């Protein structure tokens, strides 16, 4: 019976996705451009060239409009576009929705596994806080779930005793699709490579898989690296000005003001060092979860729907905060909750224009909650040493 439920809960998102694919029009921005880029590459075309998107769209690979953009994914991370490029319209939507459903399910399981007592209430609350952000992602065809899914898998594998290097390496490779979304956990993982033998063994596995993807992509398009290095990034810089992260809120993006961005990096390193000390007693998987929000303090490019990777962390924060009796920490938590809910309301009212306004309360809430979480982790560490 238990095995039947395990199989059912993983198949259910796929079944629902297959049904929804009949109702979803293939107009989602991100999903469309990644699928078109993959289709172009399979035909030997340039996946980084916007005019070729229009040419391949006319051959039935999807439609385009005046908002269509080219991808900026480097060659080693092209495995998702290559996958989507082989699929038809409905099949691509099924894979996309399945990845989203599975990532939410896996994220909830990941959060519940990290700490005893984290139950369904924390899961529902975290999902509710993320729902307006995910609605924005669904409207735009966000493929952040293709990054969240291997990240949650990596955390779960690290939470078990006797992790295998091959499995960790495969998940690490899959997580290289959009590494900017988990930059802080990856830094923590990289440092852990020198501390655990099984982590060290995962690196050559990930490197081998990346080399296979690069080799296959270059066979399809020998000039692929030249295409990537010479692509027009003007639109990228303009597009990135609308993103949701601390460097954007402070107008400290590296292509705008490198000196100001270096101060943001220094702040990130100081906070990461504090988290390093506060999480030293935790398991490797839990450490990656606790480091996940720090990414959005330093990464210069991300969107509100990319906050999906924070699902387990939000569950831990909500669980501990609802039970916290420390007045100052509780006050800061409720301040952050008010800011986050304000961002949710703004996004719910207008998914497009609201995104530009919501970044301020959303990043503000994240900064407040990072401070709260650091205080909670320090208290947890003191209690663990005091026993």
C-alpha positions, 0 to 999 in steps of 0.5 A: 500500500505504501509503495502504491502511494509513493508511485501515485504521488509522483505520477499524479503531477504528470497526469494532471500536467497531461490534462492541463496541456490540452488547455494551456496555449503555448504562449509562455515566454520562457518555455517557448524560447528554450524550446525554440532554441533547442529546436534550432540547435538540433537543426544545426542553427544558432540557439543564441540568435534571435532572428533564427528563432523567427525562422524556426518558428515559421517551421512549426517550432512555436510562435513568436511575438515582439517580446521574444528573447534569445536564451543566455544559457552557456553551452554546458547547460544546454541539456534542457533546451536540447530536451525541450527541442525534441518535444512537440507542443503538448509533450513540452507542456507536460514535461514543464508542468510535471517538473513544476509539480514534482519540484513542489512535492519534492521541496515539501518532502525536503523541508519535512525531512530536515527537521523533526516536527515540520508538518503539513501546516508549515508546508501549506503556509510556505506554498501559500506565500510562494503561490503568487510568485509561482503564478507569475512564473506559470504565466511566463512559462518559467523553467525555474523548476528544472533547477529546483528539482535537482537542487531538492534532490541533492539536498535529500541525497545529502540528508541520507547516510552514505551518499553515493558520488555517482548520484550526487554528481548526476544531480550536481550536473543537472543543477548546473542548468541555472546555477545562479539560482543556488549560488550560495549553496553551491559555494557551500557544497564546493567547500564541503568537497574538501571535507567529505570524500563522497562529495569529492567523487561527485565532481568528476561525474558532473564534469563528465556529464557536462563534457558529454553535453558540450561535445554533443552540442558542438557536433550539432553546431561547431561554432557554438562557443563563438555564437555564445561569446559574440551574442548580443547581450544588450537586451540581456542587460536591459532585461535584467534591470527588472529582476528581483534581487538585492543588487537590483534593489540597490542598483548595484548590478555589475554591469551598472556599477562594479564598485557598488556591486563589490560592496554587495559581494563583501556584505554577502561574504560576511553574512555567509561566514556568519551562517557558516559558523551557525550551521556547522553542527548541521547535516550537509543537506540542511546546510544547503537549505539554510544557505539557499536564501543568501543567493538572492543577496548577491546574484545580479539576475533572478526573478520572483518565480525563481524563489521556488528554490526557497520552499524548504527554507521557508518551511523551516523558518515558518515552523521555528518562528511560529514556535519562537518565544523570543520577542525580538525574533518574533517581531522581526518575523512578523515584519518580514511576513508583512512585507512578503504579503504586500509583495504577494498582493502586488503580484496578484493584482498585476503579474507584469507591472507588479513584478517591478514594484513587488521586488522592493518588499519581497527583497526587504522581507527576505533580508529581514528573514535572513536576519531572523534565521541567523538568530534562530540558528545561533540559538539552536546551536547554543541549545545543542551544545548545552545538552 
